[in-house]
Amino acid sequence: MTTAEDSANNTTIAASPERKTGLFNPDKADLWLACVSFVLGFLFMRWVFFAWQGWGAALYTVLFIAVVLFYLKQKGKRMAGEAWFWFALLLLTALSFALWPGHGVFFWRSLLLLGTAIYWVRMVAGANLCGKTSDWLPLDLLRAFFSTPLVYLSAQYSILAAAGKKQKVAAGNILPIVLGVILAAIVFAVVGPLLMRADAGGFALLLRSLQSQLARFGQIDPLLFIQIILSIPAAAYIFGLLAGSIRGQRIDLHSAESFVEALRKLPFATASTLLLLLNGLYLTFIISQLPYFFSAFRGTVPPGWESYAEFARYGFFELCVIAVINIVILAGVHLVTALVNRRRVELKVLCSLLAVFTLLLITTAFSKLALYISIFGLTTQRLLPGVFLIFLAVVFIGVIVRQSRQLSIMRLTAFTGAVLLCLLCVVNTDSFVAGYNANRYLSGTLKKFDTIVLYRAGTAGLSAAFLLYEQSDNRQLRQQLSSYLAYVGRESMVNAGTLRDTWQDRLARRKLAEHFSGDRP
């Protein structure tokens, strides 16, 4: 947006050169955002950073969205196209915070909420290099998370200082009034007790009531001071992100392409030799290990292995690491090989073969994981690698498609990863894991039910616990379930009535009250 457009939509705070910040000339919308950012920074620390669950995180997200949309409206911006996708993803992630604790996906849900919020701001502001998610995603993320907010980190205070010069006269008129209030408070502190001793009636009762209210007000949360201190840099970051995304300088696409083109010096012979040798290595390895690799598909243990557990665990993470290494190699070849060489059929075939071999390794790893789950049950620690393997499979299928069609792998990676993470948050992963194991145990396909899964799930495991308590005749298991119910009853009360409370915790308190009152057997 040009300076002329800014002047048409907003009234400039100060047009004089000395009041212009080092980055841009602020207007009323920027001043408003500079003030509101302090509130956003404090509430982020209060409701999100020191909680990461409950209604507070969801409410903060709604407030953040409202502030962003209002600020963008003042700047003549509106949501369009891909920004709606990230907006929906942000709302769904925030909703999951209000619905359930999400212990099993705590880190990933928190990362998704922050990442989606920041990326949505950049998207709706039109600050990405191509105006959408593209192969320039790494550069867009670097600028979104670090470059733009840090460059504009001091802009908030520069704007407030410029506005403060204009309001200097008004502040001078208010100062005598504030001084009078302070002097009156000192006199009240001396005269009040004297009036109470002189009057034992209603006046003394009124002051005592006021004194008790002030004493209760004085019981401040010990974390409040820390949250206030941390809210200062948080507010500066938020303002820098928003103002920088709207008013910041854009990177010229032609310059960026020229820089990357200068890196593409890898000869065709080098790239093709690397891929040819890797494909030969994987082909030799797969052929020599055929009985070992495909035993997991049949659910059998190959000769030389003592147990299913040992066989299922062995080599799983190594296969995952190999898949990640291969995607890095393919990305590197694409980045440093000249366009004319990337279009050669030989290189496309070699890239496709490497992707096919990697898909075979991913499928084998997934079958080993499925075998382990079929024997020992499901946990969040086993579910997450499975989702990661699905993510890798989609990416490598995209690599194969890209050899014959125009497709942005970065765009596919971003969309697939974001959707899979959002699904993990929305479907209540902890409840799903506990319910899966409970149903398998009751159906006889799982030999033992491990109650550790319930403790890890917290209140999300309550439905599975009640199901087992009602239908299982295992006395030892019922005793363990009783201990869990007592534990989860205490846990559900910890955040009751606070912004850390969730719908899952409220539902748990109601079900536990019914259970202990005798409504359940």
C-alpha distance (Angstrom), angle and dihedral (degrees) to the residues before:
residue distance angle dihedral
M1 . . .
T2 3.79 . .
T3 3.77 127.7 .
A4 3.80 90.2 -109.3
E5 3.79 91.1 55.5
D6 3.78 90.4 48.6
S7 3.79 90.3 53.7
A8 3.79 91.2 50.3
N9 3.79 94.2 53.8
N10 3.78 101.8 34.3
T11 3.77 139.4 29.6
T12 3.78 111.5 -114.8
I13 3.80 115.1 -120.9
A14 3.76 95.5 -145.9
A15 3.74 126.9 -1.9
S16 3.77 95.8 -175.0
P17 3.83 115.5 107.3
E18 3.78 94.2 -121.8
R19 3.80 91.3 59.4
K20 3.76 95.4 48.9
T21 3.79 112.7 105.0
G22 3.77 121.4 -126.2
L23 3.82 90.5 -104.9
F24 3.81 109.1 35.2
N25 3.78 143.4 -18.3
P26 3.85 106.1 -94.9
D27 3.79 125.4 -135.9
K28 3.81 133.5 -167.9
A29 3.80 93.0 -79.6
D30 3.81 90.6 54.8
L31 3.81 91.4 49.0
W32 3.80 90.5 49.3
L33 3.80 91.0 50.1
A34 3.81 91.4 47.3
C35 3.81 89.6 57.8
V36 3.80 96.7 40.7
S37 3.81 91.0 49.1
F38 3.81 89.1 70.2
V39 3.80 88.9 58.7
L40 3.80 91.6 46.0
G41 3.80 91.4 48.3
F42 3.81 93.6 50.2
L43 3.80 94.7 44.9
F44 3.80 90.3 47.5
M45 3.79 90.0 57.3
R46 3.80 92.6 40.8
W47 3.80 101.3 43.4
V48 3.80 104.7 23.0
F49 3.80 117.2 18.7
F50 3.82 95.4 47.6
A51 3.82 93.9 38.5
W52 3.82 115.5 26.5
Q53 3.79 91.2 -172.4
G54 3.77 141.3 59.8
W55 3.77 138.3 41.3
G56 3.80 91.9 -47.0
A57 3.80 94.2 69.0
A58 3.81 91.3 47.5
L59 3.81 93.3 47.5
Y60 3.79 91.2 47.9
T61 3.80 90.8 52.3
V62 3.81 90.9 52.4
L63 3.82 90.4 48.6
F64 3.81 91.2 47.7
I65 3.81 91.1 50.5
A66 3.81 91.3 49.2
V67 3.82 92.1 51.3
V68 3.81 92.5 47.1
L69 3.80 93.7 48.7
F70 3.81 92.6 47.2
Y71 3.80 92.2 49.1
L72 3.79 92.1 46.7
K73 3.79 90.5 49.3
Q74 3.80 89.7 56.0
K75 3.79 87.4 52.7
G76 3.78 94.0 50.0
K77 3.80 94.7 -108.1
R78 3.79 127.8 131.7
M79 3.78 137.6 176.3
A80 3.77 117.0 -90.5
G81 3.78 140.0 157.8
E82 3.78 117.0 -15.8
A83 3.81 93.0 8.9
W84 3.82 88.4 76.5
F85 3.81 90.3 60.0
W86 3.80 93.1 55.1
F87 3.80 90.0 41.9
A88 3.83 90.9 56.4
L89 3.80 90.6 45.4
L90 3.82 90.7 51.8
L91 3.81 92.5 50.5
L92 3.81 93.2 48.2
T93 3.80 91.9 49.5
A94 3.81 91.1 49.0
L95 3.80 90.0 48.7
S96 3.81 90.7 55.8
F97 3.82 89.3 58.3
A98 3.80 89.7 58.6
L99 3.81 94.3 44.2
W100 3.82 105.3 49.2
P101 3.81 141.3 0.4
G102 3.82 94.5 -117.1
H103 3.81 97.3 -156.1
G104 3.81 93.3 168.1
V105 3.82 94.7 54.4
F106 3.81 97.0 32.3
F107 3.80 96.8 127.2
W108 3.80 96.8 39.5
R109 3.81 93.9 46.1
S110 3.81 91.7 50.0
L111 3.81 91.1 47.8
L112 3.80 91.2 48.2
L113 3.82 92.9 50.7
L114 3.81 93.8 50.9
G115 3.80 95.4 39.6
T116 3.79 94.7 47.3
A117 3.81 92.8 46.8
I118 3.81 93.0 51.9
Y119 3.80 94.5 42.2
W120 3.82 91.9 47.3
V121 3.81 89.9 54.9
R122 3.80 90.4 52.6
M123 3.78 91.7 45.9
V124 3.81 96.9 49.5
A125 3.82 90.1 44.5
G126 3.80 90.7 53.6
A127 3.80 90.9 -125.1
N128 3.81 98.3 135.7
L129 3.77 116.9 107.1
C130 3.82 95.3 -112.0
G131 3.79 96.2 22.9
K132 3.81 89.7 -107.8
T133 3.80 141.9 47.1
S134 3.79 105.7 -63.1
D135 3.78 142.8 146.8
W136 3.81 85.7 -68.7
L137 3.82 89.4 69.9
P138 3.85 95.6 117.7
L139 3.81 90.6 55.1
D140 3.82 91.8 44.4
L141 3.81 91.1 51.4
L142 3.80 92.2 47.6
R143 3.79 90.8 52.9
A144 3.82 93.4 42.7
F145 3.81 97.6 50.7
F146 3.80 101.8 32.0
S147 3.79 120.3 1.7
T148 3.81 102.1 52.0
P149 3.85 99.6 38.3
L150 3.81 93.0 44.9
V151 3.80 95.2 46.2
Y152 3.82 89.6 52.0
L153 3.81 95.2 37.4
S154 3.81 93.6 113.7
A155 3.81 95.9 39.2
Q156 3.81 92.6 91.8
Y157 3.79 92.7 60.8
S158 3.80 92.8 41.8
I159 3.80 89.9 56.4
L160 3.80 93.0 46.2
A161 3.80 90.3 48.8
A162 3.81 91.1 51.2
A163 3.79 90.7 49.5
G164 3.81 90.8 45.4
K165 3.81 91.8 61.0
K166 3.78 89.8 56.4
Q167 3.79 92.7 48.4
K168 3.80 94.3 46.3
V169 3.80 94.1 105.8
A170 3.81 93.6 49.1
A171 3.79 90.7 49.2
G172 3.81 89.7 53.5
N173 3.82 90.3 56.7
I174 3.81 92.8 49.9
L175 3.81 95.4 49.5
P176 3.87 96.0 74.4
I177 3.80 90.2 51.6
V178 3.80 91.9 51.3
L179 3.82 89.5 49.2
G180 3.80 90.1 52.3
V181 3.81 91.4 52.3
I182 3.82 91.0 51.0
L183 3.83 92.1 50.0
A184 3.81 90.9 47.9
A185 3.82 90.4 52.0
I186 3.81 90.2 53.4
V187 3.82 91.5 50.4
F188 3.83 91.3 46.8
A189 3.80 89.9 53.0
V190 3.83 89.7 56.8
V191 3.81 99.7 37.7
G192 3.81 97.5 41.1
P193 3.83 98.2 70.0
L194 3.84 90.0 45.0
L195 3.80 91.0 54.0
M196 3.81 90.5 48.3
R197 3.81 91.3 55.1
A198 3.78 91.2 45.9
D199 3.80 93.3 50.4
A200 3.80 123.2 41.0
G201 3.80 93.9 -179.9
G202 3.78 135.2 75.6
F203 3.79 97.7 -34.4
A204 3.81 92.7 58.5
L205 3.82 90.6 46.6
L206 3.81 90.5 50.7
L207 3.80 93.3 51.5
R208 3.82 92.8 45.8
S209 3.80 89.9 52.6
L210 3.79 90.0 49.3
Q211 3.80 90.2 48.5
S212 3.82 92.2 54.0
Q213 3.80 91.0 49.3
L214 3.80 91.1 51.0
A215 3.80 90.7 48.2
R216 3.80 90.6 53.0
F217 3.78 90.1 46.8
G218 3.77 88.6 52.8
Q219 3.81 92.2 62.4
I220 3.79 93.8 97.4
D221 3.78 124.1 -176.5
P222 3.83 106.1 -101.8
L223 3.83 89.4 -135.8
L224 3.79 91.8 56.9
F225 3.81 95.0 86.4
I226 3.82 91.8 49.8
Q227 3.80 90.7 47.7
I228 3.80 91.5 50.9
I229 3.81 91.6 51.0
L230 3.82 93.1 47.7
S231 3.80 91.7 45.6
I232 3.82 90.5 67.5
P233 3.85 96.6 68.1
A234 3.82 89.5 35.2
A235 3.82 90.3 56.9
A236 3.80 91.2 48.0
Y237 3.82 90.3 50.5
I238 3.82 92.5 49.3
F239 3.79 92.4 49.0
G240 3.79 91.8 45.4
L241 3.80 90.7 51.1
L242 3.82 95.1 49.6
A243 3.79 100.0 37.7
G244 3.79 93.0 39.3
S245 3.81 92.7 50.2
I246 3.81 90.6 53.2
R247 3.80 102.6 34.3
G248 3.79 101.6 23.2
Q249 3.77 126.9 111.4
R250 3.79 117.6 -92.2
I251 3.79 124.5 -132.3
D252 3.78 112.5 -118.8
L253 3.80 109.1 -116.3
H254 3.79 92.6 -146.8
S255 3.81 91.2 54.2
A256 3.80 91.6 49.3
E257 3.79 91.6 49.4
S258 3.80 90.9 48.7
F259 3.80 90.5 52.1
V260 3.81 92.8 51.1
E261 3.79 92.0 43.8
A262 3.80 88.4 57.5
L263 3.82 88.6 59.5
R264 3.79 93.4 55.4
K265 3.79 98.1 94.4
L266 3.82 100.5 121.2
P267 3.83 108.5 123.6
F268 3.78 118.6 -124.2
A269 3.80 90.7 -121.1
T270 3.81 91.7 56.8
A271 3.79 94.7 48.3
S272 3.80 94.4 45.1
T273 3.81 92.7 46.3
L274 3.81 91.6 51.2
L275 3.80 93.0 50.0
L276 3.81 93.1 42.5
L277 3.81 93.0 53.3
L278 3.81 92.7 45.4
N279 3.80 91.8 50.3
G280 3.79 90.1 48.8
L281 3.80 90.8 50.2
Y282 3.81 93.6 50.4
L283 3.81 92.6 44.4
T284 3.81 91.7 51.8
F285 3.79 92.0 46.2
I286 3.80 94.3 49.1
I287 3.81 94.2 47.5
S288 3.81 92.6 48.5
Q289 3.81 92.1 48.5
L290 3.81 100.6 42.0
P291 3.84 95.8 122.4
Y292 3.79 91.2 47.0
F293 3.80 96.7 45.0
F294 3.78 99.6 47.0
S295 3.80 97.9 41.5
A296 3.79 87.9 86.7
F297 3.81 90.2 60.2
R298 3.81 90.2 55.1
G299 3.80 93.3 43.3
T300 3.80 92.5 -122.5
V301 3.79 133.7 123.2
P302 3.83 115.5 -120.2
P303 3.82 119.5 -130.0
G304 3.78 114.4 -74.4
W305 3.80 96.7 34.4
E306 3.80 118.9 108.9
S307 3.81 101.0 -161.4
Y308 3.79 144.1 13.2
A309 3.80 90.5 -118.4
E310 3.79 94.1 56.6
F311 3.80 92.5 45.7
A312 3.81 94.6 46.3
R313 3.80 94.3 48.6
Y314 3.79 98.2 42.5
G315 3.77 113.6 97.6
F316 3.82 96.7 -4.9
F317 3.78 97.5 117.5
E318 3.80 90.9 38.3
L319 3.80 89.0 59.7
C320 3.81 90.1 49.5
V321 3.81 91.1 51.0
I322 3.81 91.0 49.7
A323 3.81 89.8 52.9
V324 3.81 91.2 52.0
I325 3.82 91.4 47.5
N326 3.79 90.4 51.9
I327 3.80 93.4 52.3
V328 3.81 89.0 50.3
I329 3.81 90.2 50.9
L330 3.80 92.3 49.4
A331 3.80 90.9 47.9
G332 3.80 90.6 48.6
V333 3.80 93.0 50.0
H334 3.80 89.9 49.3
L335 3.81 91.9 48.7
V336 3.81 100.9 47.4
T337 3.82 101.1 32.8
A338 3.79 118.5 91.5
L339 3.81 117.1 -109.7
V340 3.79 93.5 -116.8
N341 3.82 90.0 56.4
R342 3.82 94.4 44.4
R343 3.79 88.8 58.4
R344 3.81 93.3 56.7
V345 3.79 114.1 111.8
E346 3.79 93.8 -131.1
L347 3.81 93.2 59.3
K348 3.80 92.3 45.2
V349 3.80 91.1 52.4
L350 3.81 92.4 48.9
C351 3.82 91.7 49.0
S352 3.79 90.5 49.1
L353 3.81 91.9 49.3
L354 3.80 91.5 50.8
A355 3.80 89.5 50.2
V356 3.83 91.3 49.1
F357 3.81 92.9 50.1
T358 3.80 90.0 47.6
L359 3.80 90.6 50.6
L360 3.80 88.1 53.5
L361 3.81 90.2 52.6
I362 3.81 90.7 47.1
T363 3.80 91.0 50.8
T364 3.80 90.3 50.1
A365 3.80 91.8 49.7
F366 3.80 90.2 48.8
S367 3.81 91.4 51.0
K368 3.82 90.7 51.7
L369 3.80 90.0 50.3
A370 3.81 91.2 48.3
L371 3.82 89.8 50.2
Y372 3.80 91.0 52.2
I373 3.82 91.8 48.4
S374 3.80 91.6 48.6
I375 3.81 89.6 57.1
F376 3.80 104.3 36.4
G377 3.79 103.7 21.2
L378 3.77 133.3 -117.2
T379 3.81 129.4 -55.2
T380 3.77 131.7 172.1
Q381 3.80 88.2 -110.0
R382 3.82 88.1 59.6
L383 3.79 96.1 40.6
L384 3.81 95.4 54.6
P385 3.85 95.0 56.0
G386 3.80 88.3 49.2
V387 3.80 91.1 54.5
F388 3.81 89.5 46.2
L389 3.81 90.1 54.2
I390 3.81 89.9 51.6
F391 3.80 88.4 51.2
L392 3.82 91.6 51.3
A393 3.80 91.4 47.3
V394 3.81 91.7 54.4
V395 3.81 90.9 49.0
F396 3.82 93.7 50.6
I397 3.80 91.4 46.5
G398 3.79 85.6 53.6
V399 3.81 89.5 52.2
I400 3.80 89.7 55.9
V401 3.81 92.5 47.6
R402 3.80 90.9 48.1
Q403 3.80 91.8 62.7
S404 3.81 90.2 69.0
R405 3.81 104.1 22.0
Q406 3.78 138.9 41.0
L407 3.81 107.0 -95.9
S408 3.80 133.8 151.5
I409 3.81 107.6 -133.8
M410 3.81 91.3 -167.7
R411 3.79 90.8 54.0
L412 3.80 91.1 48.3
T413 3.82 90.6 47.2
A414 3.81 93.5 50.4
F415 3.80 95.2 47.0
T416 3.81 94.9 43.9
G417 3.80 94.8 46.5
A418 3.80 93.9 45.7
V419 3.82 94.0 48.1
L420 3.82 93.7 47.1
L421 3.81 92.2 48.9
C422 3.79 91.3 47.0
L423 3.81 90.9 51.1
L424 3.82 90.1 51.9
C425 3.80 88.8 55.0
V426 3.80 98.8 42.3
V427 3.83 99.5 45.7
N428 3.85 93.5 57.6
T429 3.80 97.3 -115.4
D430 3.82 95.8 -161.5
S431 3.81 92.6 54.9
F432 3.81 91.3 46.0
V433 3.82 92.4 52.4
A434 3.81 93.8 47.9
G435 3.81 92.6 45.3
Y436 3.81 92.5 48.5
N437 3.80 92.4 54.1
A438 3.80 93.3 43.7
N439 3.81 93.6 52.1
R440 3.80 92.3 46.6
Y441 3.80 91.7 49.2
L442 3.80 92.2 50.5
S443 3.81 91.2 46.8
G444 3.81 90.9 52.2
T445 3.82 97.6 -116.7
L446 3.82 92.8 109.6
K447 3.80 116.1 57.2
K448 3.79 97.8 -156.8
F449 3.78 134.9 22.0
D450 3.81 112.0 -142.0
T451 3.82 109.6 -149.3
I452 3.81 89.8 -158.7
V453 3.80 85.0 84.0
L454 3.81 88.7 61.8
Y455 3.79 94.0 49.8
R456 3.80 90.7 49.9
A457 3.79 90.0 50.1
G458 3.80 94.1 50.6
T459 3.80 112.2 -169.2
A460 3.82 89.6 -7.7
G461 3.81 89.5 73.4
L462 3.80 94.4 56.9
S463 3.82 97.1 96.7
A464 3.81 91.2 51.9
A465 3.82 90.5 47.1
F466 3.81 92.6 52.2
L467 3.82 90.3 47.2
L468 3.80 91.1 54.1
Y469 3.80 92.8 42.1
E470 3.80 91.3 55.2
Q471 3.82 100.4 41.2
S472 3.81 106.2 29.6
D473 3.81 121.3 86.5
N474 3.82 93.2 -167.9
R475 3.81 103.7 122.0
Q476 3.80 94.9 -161.3
L477 3.80 91.5 50.3
R478 3.81 91.3 48.9
Q479 3.81 89.9 53.3
Q480 3.80 90.1 51.2
L481 3.80 89.5 48.4
S482 3.81 90.7 51.9
S483 3.80 89.4 54.2
Y484 3.79 89.9 49.3
L485 3.82 92.0 49.9
A486 3.79 90.4 52.8
Y487 3.80 90.3 48.4
V488 3.79 95.3 47.8
G489 3.80 89.9 46.7
R490 3.79 89.5 61.0
E491 3.80 92.6 42.6
S492 3.80 93.5 51.7
M493 3.82 90.4 56.0
V494 3.81 95.8 52.7
N495 3.81 95.1 81.7
A496 3.81 98.6 27.0
G497 3.79 111.4 139.5
T498 3.82 93.9 9.9
L499 3.78 133.6 102.2
R500 3.82 88.2 -105.5
D501 3.80 89.4 67.0
T502 3.82 118.9 108.6
W503 3.77 136.5 -161.0
Q504 3.82 88.1 -110.8
D505 3.82 91.5 56.7
R506 3.81 92.6 48.0
L507 3.79 90.8 49.8
A508 3.81 89.8 48.5
R509 3.81 92.1 53.2
R510 3.79 90.8 52.0
K511 3.81 94.1 47.5
L512 3.80 92.3 46.3
A513 3.80 91.0 50.1
E514 3.81 89.5 53.4
H515 3.80 91.4 46.4
F516 3.80 97.0 49.9
S517 3.80 91.9 42.2
G518 3.80 89.4 61.6
D519 3.81 101.3 -101.9
R520 3.79 88.4 120.5
P521 3.81 126.1 51.7
